[in-house]
Amino acid sequence: MKILLAGQNGIIGSYLFNELKSHYHLFGIGKGAHISNNYCDLDLTDIKRVENFINQQIHFDVLIFLVGLAHDKGRNQDYPVFEKINFITLINLLESMKKLDKVPAKIIFSSTISVYGEKMDRDFYCEEDILNPNSPYAKTKILAENYLNKTFSNKSWILRFAPVYSEKFKLNITRRTTIKGKNYKVGKGENKLSLLNIKNIYYAVNQILEGKLPSGTYNIADQKIYTFNDLLNYTNIKTQITIPKIIPKTAYTLGKLLNNIFLQENSIKLLTDNIYSTTKLEKYIKLPYSLSD
């Protein structure tokens, strides 16, 4: 099986490449130098370079697309930049493949649970919910999802990742447990949330490659639902500041007044449960890894 992995130099891309390379014929593309015979530094926003690359390559069986701006959801004025990286890159690559009759049999696309949009009065989200994105990051991910569903629906796997963590990458945990060098929890630390062990991404992708998961859109998250106390225990933090809920509530109100997406979304995360259902996924596969792994 011949696989093209777009976005190899990212956190998820580099991990997947290392896990998959001994099992499949793998070729990676990304931005920046990388010492490998099976890699190309390619600007996917440059349609001429993309077409030239596809013209020179074999017909890949699978495309794993991990390109995107992450960890900075952006302000409204940043929308054109996010559209270019999160959407146009996908268009350029797949339209070039279509033009040259080299569309892969399987397209695996990394999306995000941010497409649902965090809401103060909701704590549970599933794939059938109406999408309500707030940030340029989420809005442009939906553009890509819609394109895939319209153009390649029968060969696309859209994976909406919960916040990802790994042994080496803990940003999505530390940002929920640490502020300005101080460890904290809001209230009793009992609010619930979904997270995603990077090992579960590899597991899900491998199940797709082996034909065990049909095409479609899936929330991808650990089976275990966590509390903020679980995160503090995981980081082995013994002492922390307890923040009264009135503080993030005030921040949320201020965010609404200022139309500040960052303040609104991060306040909601601290005040409500944010659980992303994996019931649809679990009809076919169960993700085995959690914080303890």
ChimeraX commands (.cxc) that place a marker at each C-alpha (Angstrom):
marker #1 position 0.00,0.00,0.00 radius 0.5
marker #1 position 1.41,3.39,-1.08 radius 0.5
marker #1 position 0.63,6.29,1.27 radius 0.5
marker #1 position 1.17,10.04,0.88 radius 0.5
marker #1 position 1.30,11.84,4.24 radius 0.5
marker #1 position 0.83,15.62,3.95 radius 0.5
marker #1 position 2.01,17.54,6.98 radius 0.5
marker #1 position 4.82,15.22,7.99 radius 0.5
marker #1 position 6.73,17.77,10.04 radius 0.5
marker #1 position 3.92,18.49,12.50 radius 0.5
marker #1 position 3.51,16.83,15.88 radius 0.5
marker #1 position 0.93,14.32,14.65 radius 0.5
marker #1 position 2.50,13.94,11.21 radius 0.5
marker #1 position 5.98,13.10,12.48 radius 0.5
marker #1 position 4.54,10.60,14.96 radius 0.5
marker #1 position 2.38,8.86,12.35 radius 0.5
marker #1 position 5.20,8.75,9.83 radius 0.5
marker #1 position 7.49,6.99,12.30 radius 0.5
marker #1 position 4.77,4.50,13.26 radius 0.5
marker #1 position 3.68,3.71,9.70 radius 0.5
marker #1 position 6.98,3.68,7.82 radius 0.5
marker #1 position 7.91,0.11,8.73 radius 0.5
marker #1 position 4.53,-1.26,7.59 radius 0.5
marker #1 position 3.74,0.69,4.41 radius 0.5
marker #1 position 5.37,2.38,1.41 radius 0.5
marker #1 position 5.28,5.91,2.81 radius 0.5
marker #1 position 6.09,9.30,1.28 radius 0.5
marker #1 position 5.88,12.56,3.25 radius 0.5
marker #1 position 5.44,16.18,2.24 radius 0.5
marker #1 position 5.73,19.25,4.43 radius 0.5
marker #1 position 7.35,22.64,4.89 radius 0.5
marker #1 position 11.05,22.77,5.73 radius 0.5
marker #1 position 14.03,20.48,5.43 radius 0.5
marker #1 position 13.82,16.84,6.44 radius 0.5
marker #1 position 16.56,14.26,6.01 radius 0.5
marker #1 position 14.78,11.45,4.21 radius 0.5
marker #1 position 14.64,9.97,0.72 radius 0.5
marker #1 position 10.87,9.66,1.04 radius 0.5
marker #1 position 10.15,13.33,1.68 radius 0.5
marker #1 position 9.54,16.51,-0.32 radius 0.5
marker #1 position 9.56,20.11,0.89 radius 0.5
marker #1 position 6.43,21.31,-0.89 radius 0.5
marker #1 position 4.41,24.53,-0.61 radius 0.5
marker #1 position 0.86,23.27,-1.06 radius 0.5
marker #1 position -0.41,26.82,-1.59 radius 0.5
marker #1 position 1.54,26.95,-4.88 radius 0.5
marker #1 position -0.70,25.14,-7.36 radius 0.5
marker #1 position 1.96,24.90,-10.09 radius 0.5
marker #1 position 4.45,23.24,-7.75 radius 0.5
marker #1 position 1.73,20.89,-6.50 radius 0.5
marker #1 position 0.74,19.84,-10.02 radius 0.5
marker #1 position 4.38,19.27,-10.93 radius 0.5
marker #1 position 4.89,17.15,-7.82 radius 0.5
marker #1 position 1.82,14.98,-8.49 radius 0.5
marker #1 position 2.79,14.58,-12.15 radius 0.5
marker #1 position 6.17,13.15,-11.12 radius 0.5
marker #1 position 4.84,10.82,-8.43 radius 0.5
marker #1 position 3.28,7.39,-8.47 radius 0.5
marker #1 position -0.46,6.94,-7.95 radius 0.5
marker #1 position -0.84,6.79,-4.15 radius 0.5
marker #1 position -3.45,4.48,-2.65 radius 0.5
marker #1 position -4.02,6.65,0.42 radius 0.5
marker #1 position -3.72,10.34,1.29 radius 0.5
marker #1 position -3.38,11.23,4.98 radius 0.5
marker #1 position -3.88,15.00,5.17 radius 0.5
marker #1 position -2.64,16.64,8.38 radius 0.5
marker #1 position -1.80,20.11,7.05 radius 0.5
marker #1 position -3.21,23.02,9.02 radius 0.5
marker #1 position -2.67,25.93,11.37 radius 0.5
marker #1 position -3.07,24.60,14.90 radius 0.5
marker #1 position -2.84,25.79,18.52 radius 0.5
marker #1 position -3.84,29.32,17.48 radius 0.5
marker #1 position -7.47,29.60,16.52 radius 0.5
marker #1 position -7.05,33.13,15.17 radius 0.5
marker #1 position -9.04,36.33,15.06 radius 0.5
marker #1 position -11.56,37.22,12.38 radius 0.5
marker #1 position -8.99,39.31,10.51 radius 0.5
marker #1 position -6.79,36.20,10.26 radius 0.5
marker #1 position -9.41,34.31,8.23 radius 0.5
marker #1 position -7.62,34.56,4.83 radius 0.5
marker #1 position -4.46,33.00,6.29 radius 0.5
marker #1 position -6.40,30.10,7.83 radius 0.5
marker #1 position -8.38,29.60,4.61 radius 0.5
marker #1 position -5.16,29.39,2.62 radius 0.5
marker #1 position -3.51,26.82,4.90 radius 0.5
marker #1 position -6.48,24.78,6.13 radius 0.5
marker #1 position -8.52,24.70,2.92 radius 0.5
marker #1 position -6.71,25.84,-0.23 radius 0.5
marker #1 position -3.85,23.40,0.39 radius 0.5
marker #1 position -6.31,20.49,0.36 radius 0.5
marker #1 position -8.02,21.82,-2.78 radius 0.5
marker #1 position -4.72,22.24,-4.61 radius 0.5
marker #1 position -3.55,18.73,-3.78 radius 0.5
marker #1 position -6.76,16.84,-4.54 radius 0.5
marker #1 position -7.70,18.85,-7.63 radius 0.5
marker #1 position -4.20,18.22,-9.01 radius 0.5
marker #1 position -4.66,14.52,-8.32 radius 0.5
marker #1 position -8.07,14.57,-10.00 radius 0.5
marker #1 position -6.71,16.42,-13.03 radius 0.5
marker #1 position -3.97,13.81,-13.47 radius 0.5
marker #1 position -6.27,10.87,-12.67 radius 0.5
marker #1 position -4.37,10.05,-9.48 radius 0.5
marker #1 position -7.01,10.46,-6.76 radius 0.5
marker #1 position -6.28,7.97,-3.93 radius 0.5
marker #1 position -8.76,5.27,-2.98 radius 0.5
marker #1 position -8.77,6.58,0.61 radius 0.5
marker #1 position -8.53,10.16,1.91 radius 0.5
marker #1 position -7.97,10.54,5.66 radius 0.5
marker #1 position -8.48,14.14,6.79 radius 0.5
marker #1 position -7.69,15.58,10.21 radius 0.5
marker #1 position -10.44,17.91,11.37 radius 0.5
marker #1 position -11.28,19.14,14.85 radius 0.5
marker #1 position -14.00,19.08,17.49 radius 0.5
marker #1 position -13.82,22.90,17.34 radius 0.5
marker #1 position -16.23,22.74,14.38 radius 0.5
marker #1 position -19.09,22.29,16.87 radius 0.5
marker #1 position -18.32,25.57,18.63 radius 0.5
marker #1 position -18.20,25.66,22.43 radius 0.5
marker #1 position -21.45,26.76,24.06 radius 0.5
marker #1 position -22.16,27.59,27.68 radius 0.5
marker #1 position -25.43,25.63,27.67 radius 0.5
marker #1 position -24.07,22.45,26.04 radius 0.5
marker #1 position -21.78,19.74,27.33 radius 0.5
marker #1 position -22.17,16.86,24.85 radius 0.5
marker #1 position -21.47,16.85,21.12 radius 0.5
marker #1 position -22.00,14.20,18.42 radius 0.5
marker #1 position -21.41,14.07,14.67 radius 0.5
marker #1 position -25.05,14.79,13.76 radius 0.5
marker #1 position -25.13,18.09,15.66 radius 0.5
marker #1 position -25.48,21.39,13.80 radius 0.5
marker #1 position -22.03,22.92,13.46 radius 0.5
marker #1 position -21.48,26.36,14.95 radius 0.5
marker #1 position -17.80,27.30,14.53 radius 0.5
marker #1 position -16.55,30.47,16.15 radius 0.5
marker #1 position -12.92,30.76,15.06 radius 0.5
marker #1 position -11.26,31.05,11.63 radius 0.5
marker #1 position -9.53,27.75,12.45 radius 0.5
marker #1 position -12.83,25.90,12.86 radius 0.5
marker #1 position -14.62,27.70,10.02 radius 0.5
marker #1 position -11.94,26.77,7.50 radius 0.5
marker #1 position -11.86,23.16,8.71 radius 0.5
marker #1 position -15.58,23.02,7.87 radius 0.5
marker #1 position -14.85,24.34,4.37 radius 0.5
marker #1 position -12.49,21.40,3.90 radius 0.5
marker #1 position -15.01,18.93,5.35 radius 0.5
marker #1 position -17.75,20.22,3.02 radius 0.5
marker #1 position -15.46,19.95,0.00 radius 0.5
marker #1 position -14.60,16.33,0.83 radius 0.5
marker #1 position -18.23,15.39,1.48 radius 0.5
marker #1 position -19.33,16.96,-1.80 radius 0.5
marker #1 position -16.50,15.72,-4.01 radius 0.5
marker #1 position -15.12,12.52,-2.47 radius 0.5
marker #1 position -17.73,11.40,0.06 radius 0.5
marker #1 position -17.39,7.67,-0.58 radius 0.5
marker #1 position -13.61,7.67,-0.07 radius 0.5
marker #1 position -13.17,10.24,2.71 radius 0.5
marker #1 position -12.59,9.66,6.42 radius 0.5
marker #1 position -13.06,12.94,8.31 radius 0.5
marker #1 position -11.60,12.59,11.79 radius 0.5
marker #1 position -12.59,15.29,14.28 radius 0.5
marker #1 position -9.80,15.17,16.82 radius 0.5
marker #1 position -10.37,16.05,20.47 radius 0.5
marker #1 position -7.45,17.98,22.05 radius 0.5
marker #1 position -4.37,15.82,21.44 radius 0.5
marker #1 position -1.69,14.89,23.95 radius 0.5
marker #1 position 1.30,12.59,24.08 radius 0.5
marker #1 position 4.25,11.82,26.28 radius 0.5
marker #1 position 6.22,14.55,24.51 radius 0.5
marker #1 position 3.36,16.97,23.77 radius 0.5
marker #1 position 1.36,18.14,26.77 radius 0.5
marker #1 position 0.21,21.62,25.68 radius 0.5
marker #1 position -3.48,20.65,25.75 radius 0.5
marker #1 position -3.05,19.45,29.33 radius 0.5
marker #1 position -0.83,22.20,30.73 radius 0.5
marker #1 position -3.02,24.97,29.30 radius 0.5
marker #1 position -5.88,23.49,31.37 radius 0.5
marker #1 position -3.86,23.11,34.58 radius 0.5
marker #1 position -1.30,25.94,34.57 radius 0.5
marker #1 position -1.52,29.71,34.20 radius 0.5
marker #1 position 1.48,32.03,34.45 radius 0.5
marker #1 position 3.51,29.30,36.08 radius 0.5
marker #1 position 0.88,28.54,38.71 radius 0.5
marker #1 position -1.10,25.30,38.89 radius 0.5
marker #1 position -4.84,25.76,39.22 radius 0.5
marker #1 position -8.28,24.25,39.05 radius 0.5
marker #1 position -11.67,25.91,38.74 radius 0.5
marker #1 position -14.07,25.11,41.55 radius 0.5
marker #1 position -13.79,21.48,42.62 radius 0.5
marker #1 position -12.08,20.41,39.39 radius 0.5
marker #1 position -14.94,18.06,38.55 radius 0.5
marker #1 position -15.85,19.39,35.10 radius 0.5
marker #1 position -15.46,16.70,32.43 radius 0.5
marker #1 position -13.69,16.81,29.08 radius 0.5
marker #1 position -12.58,14.65,26.17 radius 0.5
marker #1 position -8.93,14.33,25.19 radius 0.5
marker #1 position -7.09,12.28,22.58 radius 0.5
marker #1 position -3.97,10.20,23.12 radius 0.5
marker #1 position -1.83,10.47,19.98 radius 0.5
marker #1 position -1.48,6.67,20.03 radius 0.5
marker #1 position -5.23,6.46,19.38 radius 0.5
marker #1 position -4.77,8.49,16.19 radius 0.5
marker #1 position -2.34,5.90,14.88 radius 0.5
marker #1 position -4.70,3.12,15.98 radius 0.5
marker #1 position -7.68,4.70,14.16 radius 0.5
marker #1 position -5.67,5.40,11.00 radius 0.5
marker #1 position -4.36,1.84,10.96 radius 0.5
marker #1 position -7.91,0.48,11.30 radius 0.5
marker #1 position -8.93,2.58,8.29 radius 0.5
marker #1 position -5.99,1.27,6.28 radius 0.5
marker #1 position -6.98,-2.29,7.20 radius 0.5
marker #1 position -10.58,-1.71,6.07 radius 0.5
marker #1 position -12.18,-1.99,9.51 radius 0.5
marker #1 position -13.82,1.46,9.58 radius 0.5
marker #1 position -16.16,2.64,6.79 radius 0.5
marker #1 position -15.81,6.09,5.28 radius 0.5
marker #1 position -17.55,8.92,7.09 radius 0.5
marker #1 position -17.15,11.58,9.75 radius 0.5
marker #1 position -16.09,10.55,13.25 radius 0.5
marker #1 position -15.26,12.16,16.57 radius 0.5
marker #1 position -11.90,10.78,17.66 radius 0.5
marker #1 position -11.33,10.85,21.43 radius 0.5
marker #1 position -10.19,8.54,24.21 radius 0.5
marker #1 position -12.96,6.27,25.49 radius 0.5
marker #1 position -12.29,7.54,28.99 radius 0.5
marker #1 position -13.82,10.89,29.93 radius 0.5
marker #1 position -11.54,12.95,32.18 radius 0.5
marker #1 position -11.99,15.54,34.90 radius 0.5
marker #1 position -9.66,18.44,35.57 radius 0.5
marker #1 position -8.62,16.59,38.72 radius 0.5
marker #1 position -7.52,13.70,36.49 radius 0.5
marker #1 position -5.27,16.10,34.58 radius 0.5
marker #1 position -3.74,17.41,37.79 radius 0.5
marker #1 position -3.11,13.86,38.98 radius 0.5
marker #1 position -1.55,12.97,35.62 radius 0.5
marker #1 position 0.91,15.85,35.86 radius 0.5
marker #1 position 1.66,14.83,39.45 radius 0.5
marker #1 position 0.77,18.30,40.73 radius 0.5
marker #1 position 0.35,18.27,44.49 radius 0.5
marker #1 position -0.49,21.91,45.16 radius 0.5
marker #1 position -2.71,24.19,43.14 radius 0.5
marker #1 position -4.71,27.36,43.36 radius 0.5
marker #1 position -8.48,26.98,43.43 radius 0.5
marker #1 position -10.09,29.61,41.22 radius 0.5
marker #1 position -13.70,30.57,42.04 radius 0.5
marker #1 position -16.05,30.04,39.08 radius 0.5
marker #1 position -17.00,33.71,39.17 radius 0.5
marker #1 position -13.62,34.57,37.61 radius 0.5
marker #1 position -14.01,32.58,34.34 radius 0.5
marker #1 position -17.69,33.63,34.27 radius 0.5
marker #1 position -16.58,37.26,34.34 radius 0.5
marker #1 position -13.98,36.53,31.65 radius 0.5
marker #1 position -16.70,34.95,29.50 radius 0.5
marker #1 position -18.94,38.01,29.84 radius 0.5
marker #1 position -16.02,40.28,28.99 radius 0.5
marker #1 position -15.20,38.12,25.98 radius 0.5
marker #1 position -18.75,38.48,24.68 radius 0.5
marker #1 position -18.66,42.25,25.12 radius 0.5
marker #1 position -15.33,42.51,23.31 radius 0.5
marker #1 position -16.20,39.80,20.76 radius 0.5
marker #1 position -13.03,38.02,21.87 radius 0.5
marker #1 position -13.21,34.38,20.73 radius 0.5
marker #1 position -10.21,33.35,22.83 radius 0.5
marker #1 position -11.75,34.59,26.10 radius 0.5
marker #1 position -15.16,33.10,25.34 radius 0.5
marker #1 position -14.01,29.63,24.30 radius 0.5
marker #1 position -11.45,29.21,27.06 radius 0.5
marker #1 position -13.90,30.38,29.72 radius 0.5
marker #1 position -16.48,27.85,28.50 radius 0.5
marker #1 position -13.88,25.07,28.67 radius 0.5
marker #1 position -13.28,25.86,32.33 radius 0.5
marker #1 position -16.93,26.16,33.32 radius 0.5
marker #1 position -18.74,23.36,31.46 radius 0.5
marker #1 position -18.34,19.72,30.52 radius 0.5
marker #1 position -16.98,19.27,26.99 radius 0.5
marker #1 position -17.63,15.67,25.98 radius 0.5
marker #1 position -17.37,14.50,22.37 radius 0.5
marker #1 position -19.28,11.30,21.74 radius 0.5
marker #1 position -17.43,8.38,20.17 radius 0.5
marker #1 position -20.53,6.16,19.98 radius 0.5
marker #1 position -20.51,6.22,16.16 radius 0.5
marker #1 position -16.85,5.19,16.04 radius 0.5
marker #1 position -17.31,2.46,18.65 radius 0.5
marker #1 position -19.80,0.62,16.42 radius 0.5
marker #1 position -16.70,-0.47,14.51 radius 0.5
marker #1 position -13.59,0.04,16.64 radius 0.5
marker #1 position -12.67,0.94,20.21 radius 0.5
marker #1 position -9.66,3.15,20.88 radius 0.5
marker #1 position -7.52,1.43,23.53 radius 0.5
marker #1 position -5.27,4.18,24.90 radius 0.5
marker #1 position -5.78,6.73,27.69 radius 0.5
marker #1 position -3.81,9.07,29.98 radius 0.5
marker #1 position -2.33,6.11,31.81 radius 0.5
marker #1 position -0.72,4.86,28.57 radius 0.5
marker link #1:1,2 radius 0.2
marker link #1:2,3 radius 0.2
marker link #1:3,4 radius 0.2
marker link #1:4,5 radius 0.2
marker link #1:5,6 radius 0.2
marker link #1:6,7 radius 0.2
marker link #1:7,8 radius 0.2
marker link #1:8,9 radius 0.2
marker link #1:9,10 radius 0.2
marker link #1:10,11 radius 0.2
marker link #1:11,12 radius 0.2
marker link #1:12,13 radius 0.2
marker link #1:13,14 radius 0.2
marker link #1:14,15 radius 0.2
marker link #1:15,16 radius 0.2
marker link #1:16,17 radius 0.2
marker link #1:17,18 radius 0.2
marker link #1:18,19 radius 0.2
marker link #1:19,20 radius 0.2
marker link #1:20,21 radius 0.2
marker link #1:21,22 radius 0.2
marker link #1:22,23 radius 0.2
marker link #1:23,24 radius 0.2
marker link #1:24,25 radius 0.2
marker link #1:25,26 radius 0.2
marker link #1:26,27 radius 0.2
marker link #1:27,28 radius 0.2
marker link #1:28,29 radius 0.2
marker link #1:29,30 radius 0.2
marker link #1:30,31 radius 0.2
marker link #1:31,32 radius 0.2
marker link #1:32,33 radius 0.2
marker link #1:33,34 radius 0.2
marker link #1:34,35 radius 0.2
marker link #1:35,36 radius 0.2
marker link #1:36,37 radius 0.2
marker link #1:37,38 radius 0.2
marker link #1:38,39 radius 0.2
marker link #1:39,40 radius 0.2
marker link #1:40,41 radius 0.2
marker link #1:41,42 radius 0.2
marker link #1:42,43 radius 0.2
marker link #1:43,44 radius 0.2
marker link #1:44,45 radius 0.2
marker link #1:45,46 radius 0.2
marker link #1:46,47 radius 0.2
marker link #1:47,48 radius 0.2
marker link #1:48,49 radius 0.2
marker link #1:49,50 radius 0.2
marker link #1:50,51 radius 0.2
marker link #1:51,52 radius 0.2
marker link #1:52,53 radius 0.2
marker link #1:53,54 radius 0.2
marker link #1:54,55 radius 0.2
marker link #1:55,56 radius 0.2
marker link #1:56,57 radius 0.2
marker link #1:57,58 radius 0.2
marker link #1:58,59 radius 0.2
marker link #1:59,60 radius 0.2
marker link #1:60,61 radius 0.2
marker link #1:61,62 radius 0.2
marker link #1:62,63 radius 0.2
marker link #1:63,64 radius 0.2
marker link #1:64,65 radius 0.2
marker link #1:65,66 radius 0.2
marker link #1:66,67 radius 0.2
marker link #1:67,68 radius 0.2
marker link #1:68,69 radius 0.2
marker link #1:69,70 radius 0.2
marker link #1:70,71 radius 0.2
marker link #1:71,72 radius 0.2
marker link #1:72,73 radius 0.2
marker link #1:73,74 radius 0.2
marker link #1:74,75 radius 0.2
marker link #1:75,76 radius 0.2
marker link #1:76,77 radius 0.2
marker link #1:77,78 radius 0.2
marker link #1:78,79 radius 0.2
marker link #1:79,80 radius 0.2
marker link #1:80,81 radius 0.2
marker link #1:81,82 radius 0.2
marker link #1:82,83 radius 0.2
marker link #1:83,84 radius 0.2
marker link #1:84,85 radius 0.2
marker link #1:85,86 radius 0.2
marker link #1:86,87 radius 0.2
marker link #1:87,88 radius 0.2
marker link #1:88,89 radius 0.2
marker link #1:89,90 radius 0.2
marker link #1:90,91 radius 0.2
marker link #1:91,92 radius 0.2
marker link #1:92,93 radius 0.2
marker link #1:93,94 radius 0.2
marker link #1:94,95 radius 0.2
marker link #1:95,96 radius 0.2
marker link #1:96,97 radius 0.2
marker link #1:97,98 radius 0.2
marker link #1:98,99 radius 0.2
marker link #1:99,100 radius 0.2
marker link #1:100,101 radius 0.2
marker link #1:101,102 radius 0.2
marker link #1:102,103 radius 0.2
marker link #1:103,104 radius 0.2
marker link #1:104,105 radius 0.2
marker link #1:105,106 radius 0.2
marker link #1:106,107 radius 0.2
marker link #1:107,108 radius 0.2
marker link #1:108,109 radius 0.2
marker link #1:109,110 radius 0.2
marker link #1:110,111 radius 0.2
marker link #1:111,112 radius 0.2
marker link #1:112,113 radius 0.2
marker link #1:113,114 radius 0.2
marker link #1:114,115 radius 0.2
marker link #1:115,116 radius 0.2
marker link #1:116,117 radius 0.2
marker link #1:117,118 radius 0.2
marker link #1:118,119 radius 0.2
marker link #1:119,120 radius 0.2
marker link #1:120,121 radius 0.2
marker link #1:121,122 radius 0.2
marker link #1:122,123 radius 0.2
marker link #1:123,124 radius 0.2
marker link #1:124,125 radius 0.2
marker link #1:125,126 radius 0.2
marker link #1:126,127 radius 0.2
marker link #1:127,128 radius 0.2
marker link #1:128,129 radius 0.2
marker link #1:129,130 radius 0.2
marker link #1:130,131 radius 0.2
marker link #1:131,132 radius 0.2
marker link #1:132,133 radius 0.2
marker link #1:133,134 radius 0.2
marker link #1:134,135 radius 0.2
marker link #1:135,136 radius 0.2
marker link #1:136,137 radius 0.2
marker link #1:137,138 radius 0.2
marker link #1:138,139 radius 0.2
marker link #1:139,140 radius 0.2
marker link #1:140,141 radius 0.2
marker link #1:141,142 radius 0.2
marker link #1:142,143 radius 0.2
marker link #1:143,144 radius 0.2
marker link #1:144,145 radius 0.2
marker link #1:145,146 radius 0.2
marker link #1:146,147 radius 0.2
marker link #1:147,148 radius 0.2
marker link #1:148,149 radius 0.2
marker link #1:149,150 radius 0.2
marker link #1:150,151 radius 0.2
marker link #1:151,152 radius 0.2
marker link #1:152,153 radius 0.2
marker link #1:153,154 radius 0.2
marker link #1:154,155 radius 0.2
marker link #1:155,156 radius 0.2
marker link #1:156,157 radius 0.2
marker link #1:157,158 radius 0.2
marker link #1:158,159 radius 0.2
marker link #1:159,160 radius 0.2
marker link #1:160,161 radius 0.2
marker link #1:161,162 radius 0.2
marker link #1:162,163 radius 0.2
marker link #1:163,164 radius 0.2
marker link #1:164,165 radius 0.2
marker link #1:165,166 radius 0.2
marker link #1:166,167 radius 0.2
marker link #1:167,168 radius 0.2
marker link #1:168,169 radius 0.2
marker link #1:169,170 radius 0.2
marker link #1:170,171 radius 0.2
marker link #1:171,172 radius 0.2
marker link #1:172,173 radius 0.2
marker link #1:173,174 radius 0.2
marker link #1:174,175 radius 0.2
marker link #1:175,176 radius 0.2
marker link #1:176,177 radius 0.2
marker link #1:177,178 radius 0.2
marker link #1:178,179 radius 0.2
marker link #1:179,180 radius 0.2
marker link #1:180,181 radius 0.2
marker link #1:181,182 radius 0.2
marker link #1:182,183 radius 0.2
marker link #1:183,184 radius 0.2
marker link #1:184,185 radius 0.2
marker link #1:185,186 radius 0.2
marker link #1:186,187 radius 0.2
marker link #1:187,188 radius 0.2
marker link #1:188,189 radius 0.2
marker link #1:189,190 radius 0.2
marker link #1:190,191 radius 0.2
marker link #1:191,192 radius 0.2
marker link #1:192,193 radius 0.2
marker link #1:193,194 radius 0.2
marker link #1:194,195 radius 0.2
marker link #1:195,196 radius 0.2
marker link #1:196,197 radius 0.2
marker link #1:197,198 radius 0.2
marker link #1:198,199 radius 0.2
marker link #1:199,200 radius 0.2
marker link #1:200,201 radius 0.2
marker link #1:201,202 radius 0.2
marker link #1:202,203 radius 0.2
marker link #1:203,204 radius 0.2
marker link #1:204,205 radius 0.2
marker link #1:205,206 radius 0.2
marker link #1:206,207 radius 0.2
marker link #1:207,208 radius 0.2
marker link #1:208,209 radius 0.2
marker link #1:209,210 radius 0.2
marker link #1:210,211 radius 0.2
marker link #1:211,212 radius 0.2
marker link #1:212,213 radius 0.2
marker link #1:213,214 radius 0.2
marker link #1:214,215 radius 0.2
marker link #1:215,216 radius 0.2
marker link #1:216,217 radius 0.2
marker link #1:217,218 radius 0.2
marker link #1:218,219 radius 0.2
marker link #1:219,220 radius 0.2
marker link #1:220,221 radius 0.2
marker link #1:221,222 radius 0.2
marker link #1:222,223 radius 0.2
marker link #1:223,224 radius 0.2
marker link #1:224,225 radius 0.2
marker link #1:225,226 radius 0.2
marker link #1:226,227 radius 0.2
marker link #1:227,228 radius 0.2
marker link #1:228,229 radius 0.2
marker link #1:229,230 radius 0.2
marker link #1:230,231 radius 0.2
marker link #1:231,232 radius 0.2
marker link #1:232,233 radius 0.2
marker link #1:233,234 radius 0.2
marker link #1:234,235 radius 0.2
marker link #1:235,236 radius 0.2
marker link #1:236,237 radius 0.2
marker link #1:237,238 radius 0.2
marker link #1:238,239 radius 0.2
marker link #1:239,240 radius 0.2
marker link #1:240,241 radius 0.2
marker link #1:241,242 radius 0.2
marker link #1:242,243 radius 0.2
marker link #1:243,244 radius 0.2
marker link #1:244,245 radius 0.2
marker link #1:245,246 radius 0.2
marker link #1:246,247 radius 0.2
marker link #1:247,248 radius 0.2
marker link #1:248,249 radius 0.2
marker link #1:249,250 radius 0.2
marker link #1:250,251 radius 0.2
marker link #1:251,252 radius 0.2
marker link #1:252,253 radius 0.2
marker link #1:253,254 radius 0.2
marker link #1:254,255 radius 0.2
marker link #1:255,256 radius 0.2
marker link #1:256,257 radius 0.2
marker link #1:257,258 radius 0.2
marker link #1:258,259 radius 0.2
marker link #1:259,260 radius 0.2
marker link #1:260,261 radius 0.2
marker link #1:261,262 radius 0.2
marker link #1:262,263 radius 0.2
marker link #1:263,264 radius 0.2
marker link #1:264,265 radius 0.2
marker link #1:265,266 radius 0.2
marker link #1:266,267 radius 0.2
marker link #1:267,268 radius 0.2
marker link #1:268,269 radius 0.2
marker link #1:269,270 radius 0.2
marker link #1:270,271 radius 0.2
marker link #1:271,272 radius 0.2
marker link #1:272,273 radius 0.2
marker link #1:273,274 radius 0.2
marker link #1:274,275 radius 0.2
marker link #1:275,276 radius 0.2
marker link #1:276,277 radius 0.2
marker link #1:277,278 radius 0.2
marker link #1:278,279 radius 0.2
marker link #1:279,280 radius 0.2
marker link #1:280,281 radius 0.2
marker link #1:281,282 radius 0.2
marker link #1:282,283 radius 0.2
marker link #1:283,284 radius 0.2
marker link #1:284,285 radius 0.2
marker link #1:285,286 radius 0.2
marker link #1:286,287 radius 0.2
marker link #1:287,288 radius 0.2
marker link #1:288,289 radius 0.2
marker link #1:289,290 radius 0.2
marker link #1:290,291 radius 0.2
marker link #1:291,292 radius 0.2
marker link #1:292,293 radius 0.2
view
